[in-house]
Amino acid sequence: MEDDDIENEKKQEYFCVNLANLSKDELTQYIVFLEKEIKRTKAEISNKSSALGAANLLFKKEI
């Protein structure tokens, strides 16, 4: 399997919810869930950026 195929499969996992099957209240709850996921994801990106910055300083590699 090629790298592009693997990437496409990963992306499809993120978008597997069939919104047509959800009620208005469920859609609202889903939005709340997604907003929490966005915050969690941004925090993880920040953590990884900090770790990368610290590693670059440790090895004196310019960013």
Backbone as numpy.savetxt, mean C-alpha at the origin, in Angstrom:
# Nx Ny Nz CAx CAy CAz Cx Cy Cz
7.05 -17.53 -15.20 6.20 -16.35 -15.20 7.09 -15.11 -15.20
6.76 -14.15 -16.03 7.56 -12.94 -16.13 7.25 -11.98 -14.99
8.18 -11.06 -14.75 8.02 -10.07 -13.67 6.75 -9.24 -13.84
6.42 -8.88 -15.09 5.22 -8.08 -15.34 3.96 -8.85 -14.95
3.94 -10.14 -15.21 2.79 -10.96 -14.84 2.62 -11.01 -13.33
3.74 -11.14 -12.62 3.70 -11.17 -11.16 3.20 -9.84 -10.62
3.68 -8.74 -11.17 3.24 -7.41 -10.73 1.75 -7.23 -10.98
1.26 -7.65 -12.13 -0.16 -7.51 -12.44 -1.02 -8.32 -11.48
-0.57 -9.51 -11.12 -1.31 -10.33 -10.16 -1.36 -9.65 -8.80
-0.26 -9.05 -8.36 -0.23 -8.34 -7.09 -1.22 -7.18 -7.10
-1.23 -6.42 -8.18 -2.13 -5.27 -8.29 -3.59 -5.72 -8.27
-3.90 -6.83 -8.88 -5.27 -7.33 -8.91 -5.74 -7.70 -7.51
-4.86 -8.16 -6.66 -5.23 -8.50 -5.29 -5.77 -7.28 -4.55
-5.26 -6.11 -4.86 -5.68 -4.88 -4.19 -7.09 -4.46 -4.59
-7.53 -4.86 -5.75 -8.80 -4.38 -6.31 -9.82 -5.50 -6.47
-9.87 -6.40 -5.53 -10.73 -7.57 -5.70 -12.14 -7.40 -5.13
-12.47 -6.26 -4.54 -13.78 -6.05 -3.94 -14.79 -5.67 -5.03
-15.88 -6.41 -5.09 -16.95 -6.10 -6.03 -17.89 -5.10 -5.36
-17.77 -3.84 -5.72 -18.54 -2.78 -5.08 -20.03 -2.89 -5.36
-20.40 -3.49 -6.46 -21.82 -3.62 -6.82 -22.58 -4.46 -5.80
-21.87 -5.34 -5.11 -22.52 -6.22 -4.13 -22.64 -5.60 -2.75
-22.15 -4.38 -2.56 -22.16 -3.74 -1.25 -23.30 -2.74 -1.15
-23.90 -2.68 0.04 -24.94 -1.68 0.30 -24.30 -0.31 0.51
-25.13 0.71 0.59 -24.64 2.07 0.81 -23.86 2.13 2.12
-24.39 1.53 3.19 -23.69 1.53 4.49 -22.37 0.76 4.41
-22.38 -0.35 3.70 -21.15 -1.13 3.56 -20.10 -0.35 2.76
-20.56 0.38 1.76 -19.63 1.20 0.99 -19.01 2.29 1.86
-19.82 2.89 2.72 -19.31 3.90 3.64 -18.28 3.29 4.59
-18.57 2.11 5.11 -17.62 1.41 5.99 -16.34 1.06 5.22
-16.49 0.70 3.97 -15.34 0.35 3.15 -14.44 1.57 2.94
-15.05 2.73 2.75 -14.27 3.97 2.62 -13.48 4.24 3.89
-14.11 4.06 5.04 -13.41 4.26 6.32 -12.22 3.29 6.41
-12.46 2.05 6.03 -11.39 1.05 6.03 -10.25 1.47 5.12
-10.59 1.92 3.91 -9.55 2.33 2.95 -8.77 3.54 3.46
-9.44 4.48 4.10 -8.74 5.65 4.65 -7.75 5.22 5.73
-8.15 4.24 6.55 -7.23 3.72 7.57 -6.05 3.01 6.90
-6.33 2.29 5.83 -5.26 1.60 5.10 -4.29 2.60 4.49
-4.81 3.70 3.98 -3.95 4.75 3.41 -3.03 5.30 4.49
-3.56 5.60 5.66 -2.74 6.11 6.77 -1.68 5.09 7.17
-2.09 3.83 7.26 -1.16 2.76 7.64 -0.06 2.61 6.60
-0.44 2.70 5.33 0.53 2.56 4.26 1.51 3.73 4.23
0.99 4.95 4.44 1.87 6.12 4.49 2.85 6.02 5.66
2.39 5.51 6.79 3.28 5.33 7.95 4.38 4.32 7.62
4.02 3.27 6.93 5.02 2.25 6.55 6.03 2.83 5.57
5.57 3.63 4.62 6.48 4.29 3.68 7.44 5.19 4.44
6.92 5.93 5.40 7.76 6.82 6.21 8.80 6.02 6.99
8.38 4.91 7.58 9.32 4.05 8.32 10.43 3.53 7.41
10.04 3.10 6.22 11.04 2.56 5.29 11.98 3.66 4.80
11.43 4.85 4.58 12.27 5.97 4.16 13.27 6.34 5.25
12.82 6.33 6.50 13.71 6.63 7.63 14.81 5.58 7.74
14.43 4.33 7.59 15.41 3.25 7.68 16.42 3.35 6.55
15.96 3.68 5.35 16.87 3.83 4.22 17.82 5.01 4.45
17.28 6.11 4.97 18.11 7.27 5.26 19.17 6.95 6.30
18.79 6.21 7.34 19.74 5.82 8.38 20.82 4.89 7.80
20.41 3.97 6.95 21.38 3.06 6.33 22.34 3.83 5.43
21.81 4.79 4.68 22.67 5.59 3.82 23.67 6.40 4.64
23.23 6.93 5.77 24.16 7.67 6.64 25.22 6.74 7.22
24.80 5.55 7.60 25.73 4.58 8.18 26.83 4.22 7.19
26.44 4.04 5.95 27.40 3.66 4.94 27.92 4.87 4.16
27.56 6.06 4.62 28.01 7.31 4.03 27.73 7.39 2.53
26.57 6.87 2.15 26.15 6.94 0.76 25.23 8.14 0.61
25.52 8.98 -0.39 24.68 10.15 -0.61 23.39 9.73 -1.29
22.29 10.38 -0.88 20.98 10.06 -1.44 20.78 10.78 -2.75
